[in-house]
């Protein structure tokens, strides 16, 4: 029996446009995720959401878009399946629930909230650990400061690997996610493992 493809939810800004560096990076990310056999899930609208969906479709992949009646926008043309909910809050939690792994691109307050909800869901045990990759180093200062607080309340018995990894490229992010689902015990490893959050 063929295994059902894993869904990767990608978070990121709605502002990047065609020709922007961050649009191009998100498009490449969609391509790499599709090549690894993932279904790409986004918020369904413009910017990073459009670019990553476009990249996935151009590589023969499948895309989901979680949209909301709260917004007046239509989904971008690279969404295969639109899942429409009523409120902004429902959209946020549907994006988190659908993802079996996550990639966090450069973004503003909306992306910050999405990352925080995933992280807090792990901390509170609302859902089990799932792989999370942050693109580049944009989020690292914030993650580092928050982790200082987390570490101060964490006993040695509760210590565990930090849930957020940092990838320098779309290919690195996609390979890491694929390796997580294959299981590193099988002897397959990524070409370059994304950075963990260092203690320094």
Secondary structure, 3 states (H helix, E strand, C coil): CCCCCCEEEEECCCCCCCCCHHHHHHHHHHHHHHHCCCEEEECCCCCHHHHHHHHHHHCCCCEEEEEECCCCCCCCCCCCEEEEECCHHHHHHHHHHHCCEEEECCCCHHHHHHHHHHHHHHHCCCCCCCEEEEECCCCHHHHHHHHHHHHHCCCHHHCCCCCEEEECCHHHHHHHHHHHHHCHHHCCCCCCCCECCCCC
